[in-house]
Structures are given as C-alpha cells and as structure tokens.
Amino acid sequence: MSETDHHLVQIMVNQCTSALQNINLYQDLNAANRQAVRMLAIAAEFRDKETGDHINRIQQGTYQVALKLGLPEEIAEEYGVASILHDIGKVALPDSILLKPGALTPQEFEIIKQHTTFGVNILNNSDWFELAQEIALSHHERWDGSGYPRGIQGEEIHLAARIVAVVDVFDALVHQRVYKSAWGKRDALSELQSNSGTHFDPRAVNTFIELIESEALYAALPW
C-alpha cells in the first residue's frame, strides 16, 4: 500500500469513527430525551395509583396500533412516546375534582376539559414536543365532531390523537377508577365498537380490537 493509499484509508477510518461517535451521541441523547418524557409523564400521573402501568399501556397500545395501521416503525415509536404525555395538563387540575369519587357537576366537567389546553401550554416551549402537544390537545376530540376543545372531526384530528383516544378509553374502562369499577374486556371492546364512527375513528377501533382479540397486545400488557 502506498503512502497516499494509507493516508486515504486513514481518512476513511477517521470519518467512520466520527460517524459512529455521532450515532452513539444521538442515541444517548435520544434515550435521555425519552427518559425525560417518561419522568414528565409520571409526574403528571403521580396522583394516580397506577402511574407507571398506565403510561406503559398507553405507549405500547398506541405504538402497536400505529404499526398495524401501516406506519413506519420509527413513526409508530414516536406516536408511542408522545402518547404518554396525553394527560400532562391534569397537573393543573385540583385533586377535589380530578379524584372525585362521584359524578362530576357540569361546572366541574368544564374544568376537567381544560386539561387539554393546559397540556399544550405546558409543552409549547419546545418543537421536540410538537406531536405530544397535538395529542394532549386532541385526544378528546370525536370522529363526529362532538368532542372538545375544538370540535374538529374525522381526519382533521391527528391520527396519533385518534389512536390514543381508543387506547385510553379502553384502558379507563378495564381498570378501576375512583368513580367506577373495572369493566370486563369483552364489555369494553363492545363499547368501543358501538362508538366506532361517532366517538372513535373506525379504523383505529377495528385495528385495536384485532390486536386485543389476537392476544398479541392483550397478553403483552397487564390489561
């Protein structure tokens, strides 16, 4: 090997080393960012006894539905990570309403609804949280336009928020809450199906039900 060839090889080795270092740095930063998101989500859910399990179910359910709908794995992962901040705005709500064991008054429900816009206000200082902002704002919108806070409908609602709406409602139904007992899996799936096309995106509902009934998702998570 000539001196020139040796020099060129050395340059290539140095470039590869630099590239690998950049990849490792990116992976470290990405892992750190995801951990920060998880910590923020846990802080938001801290008053809930199920904290960690709940956000795990939302993340994995959202990821699996997105993947089965045909989204690239990278995008499905982004949906999953961003989904765990869907209720971040609840940190601004009083315990007396958030943890109330009985039915909410109309006035209390109006306060509860504000957690969607509170979530956007909390997350709006960073482009990195752009998808999480959209999910926080829109996961209570409905396919027929009867949801809140904007009353948008159909595909005007971001796909990630439409998926989270399905996963989150199922999770709420099959687990005990301060205001309700846990439902059985079959009853919860029937509720999703009966509200498909009104409350929920039909494709998201059908895909989620397929995953649950195939046991692919249900067996993997503590639902």
C-alpha positions in Angstrom: 0.0 0.0 0.0 1.4 3.4 -1.0 1.7 6.2 1.4 -1.1 8.0 -0.4 -3.4 5.0 -0.2 -2.5 4.6 3.5 -3.4 8.3 4.0 -6.7 7.9 2.3 -7.6 4.8 4.3 -6.7 6.6 7.5 -9.0 9.5 6.5 -11.8 7.0 5.8 -11.3 5.3 9.2 -11.3 8.7 11.0 -14.6 9.6 9.2 -16.2 6.3 10.1 -15.1 6.7 13.7 -16.5 10.2 13.8 -19.8 9.0 12.3 -20.1 6.2 14.9 -19.4 8.7 17.7 -22.1 10.9 16.3 -24.5 8.0 16.1 -23.7 7.0 19.7 -24.2 10.6 20.8 -27.5 10.8 19.0 -28.6 7.5 20.6 -27.6 8.7 24.1 -29.5 12.0 23.6 -32.5 10.2 22.2 -32.5 7.8 25.2 -32.1 10.7 27.6 -35.0 12.6 25.9 -37.3 9.6 26.1 -36.4 9.1 29.8 -37.2 12.8 30.4 -40.6 12.4 28.7 -41.3 9.4 30.8 -40.4 11.2 34.0 -42.6 14.1 33.0 -45.5 11.8 32.3 -45.0 10.0 35.7 -45.1 13.4 37.4 -48.4 14.2 35.6 -49.9 10.9 36.7 -48.4 11.0 40.2 -51.8 11.2 41.9 -52.9 8.0 40.1 -52.0 4.8 42.0 -51.4 3.1 38.6 -48.9 5.7 37.3 -46.2 3.6 35.6 -48.5 0.8 34.4 -51.0 3.2 32.8 -48.5 5.1 30.7 -46.8 1.8 29.7 -50.2 0.5 28.4 -50.9 3.8 26.6 -47.5 3.9 25.0 -47.5 0.2 23.9 -51.1 0.2 22.7 -50.5 3.4 20.7 -47.3 2.0 19.2 -48.9 -1.3 18.2 -52.0 0.2 16.6 -49.9 2.7 14.6 -47.7 -0.2 13.4 -50.6 -2.4 12.4 -52.1 0.6 10.5 -49.0 0.5 8.3 -47.0 3.4 9.7 -43.2 3.0 9.6 -41.7 1.7 12.9 -39.9 5.0 13.6 -43.2 7.0 13.3 -45.1 4.4 15.4 -42.4 4.7 18.1 -42.8 8.5 18.0 -46.5 8.1 18.4 -46.0 5.8 21.4 -43.5 8.0 23.2 -45.6 11.2 22.6 -48.8 9.4 23.8 -47.6 9.1 27.4 -48.0 12.9 27.8 -51.6 12.9 26.7 -52.9 13.9 30.1 -50.0 16.2 31.2 -52.5 19.1 31.6 -54.1 17.3 34.5 -51.2 18.6 36.7 -53.1 21.9 36.7 -56.4 20.4 37.9 -57.4 20.4 41.6 -57.5 17.0 43.4 -61.0 17.7 44.6 -62.2 17.4 41.0 -59.6 15.0 39.5 -60.0 12.4 42.2 -63.7 13.0 43.0 -65.3 9.5 43.6 -68.8 10.5 42.3 -70.2 12.1 39.2 -68.9 15.5 38.2 -71.2 18.5 38.1 -71.4 20.3 34.7 -69.2 23.1 36.1 -66.6 20.5 37.3 -66.6 18.8 33.9 -65.9 22.1 32.2 -62.8 22.4 34.4 -61.7 18.8 33.6 -62.0 19.7 29.9 -59.4 22.4 30.3 -56.6 19.8 30.8 -56.3 19.6 27.0 -55.4 23.2 26.6 -53.3 23.2 29.8 -51.3 20.4 28.3 -50.5 22.4 25.2 -49.4 25.4 27.4 -47.1 23.2 29.4 -45.5 21.6 26.3 -45.4 24.6 23.9 -41.9 25.8 24.6 -40.2 23.0 22.6 -40.5 21.8 19.0 -39.5 18.4 20.3 -42.9 18.1 22.0 -44.9 19.1 18.9 -46.5 15.7 18.5 -47.2 15.4 22.2 -48.9 18.8 22.1 -51.2 17.7 19.4 -52.1 14.5 21.2 -52.6 16.4 24.5 -54.9 18.9 22.7 -56.9 16.5 20.6 -57.3 13.1 22.3 -60.8 14.1 23.5 -62.0 15.2 20.0 -64.5 12.9 18.4 -64.8 11.4 14.9 -68.2 13.1 14.5 -67.1 16.5 15.7 -68.8 16.4 19.1 -65.6 16.3 21.2 -63.5 19.0 22.7 -61.8 21.5 22.9 -62.1 22.5 19.2 -64.9 20.3 17.9 -62.9 19.1 14.9 -63.9 15.9 13.2 -62.7 12.9 11.1 -59.3 13.2 9.7 -58.9 16.8 10.9 -58.0 15.1 14.1 -54.3 14.0 14.1 -54.0 10.2 13.6 -51.9 9.9 16.8 -54.7 11.5 18.8 -57.3 9.3 17.2 -55.4 6.2 18.2 -54.7 7.5 21.8 -58.4 8.2 22.2 -59.2 4.5 21.6 -56.4 3.1 23.7 -57.0 5.5 26.6 -60.8 4.8 26.8 -60.2 1.1 26.7 -57.6 1.4 29.5 -60.0 3.5 31.6 -62.8 1.0 31.1 -61.0 -2.1 32.1 -59.4 -0.6 35.2 -60.9 0.6 38.4 -61.1 4.4 38.8 -62.3 6.5 41.8 -65.6 7.0 40.0 -66.2 3.4 38.6 -65.5 -0.3 38.8 -63.4 -2.1 36.2 -65.2 -3.5 33.2 -64.6 -6.9 31.6 -62.5 -7.0 28.4 -65.5 -8.1 26.2 -67.8 -5.3 27.5 -65.0 -2.7 27.0 -64.5 -3.9 23.4 -68.3 -3.8 22.7 -68.3 -0.2 24.0 -65.5 0.8 21.6 -67.4 -1.0 18.7 -70.7 0.7 19.5 -69.0 4.1 19.4 -67.0 3.5 16.3 -67.8 6.1 13.7 -69.2 8.6 16.2 -66.7 8.9 19.1 -63.9 7.0 17.5 -62.1 6.6 14.2 -63.4 3.3 12.8 -60.0 2.1 11.5 -58.4 2.8 14.9 -61.1 0.8 16.7 -61.0 -2.1 14.3 -57.2 -2.3 14.4 -57.2 -2.1 18.2 -59.9 -4.8 18.6 -57.9 -7.1 16.2 -54.8 -6.7 18.3 -56.7 -7.4 21.6 -58.6 -10.4 20.2 -55.4 -11.9 18.7 -53.9 -11.7 22.2 -50.8 -10.1 20.6 -51.4 -6.9 22.6 -53.5 -8.1 25.5 -51.1 -10.8 26.5 -48.1 -8.5 26.4 -49.5 -5.9 28.8 -51.3 -6.0 32.2 -54.7 -5.2 30.8 
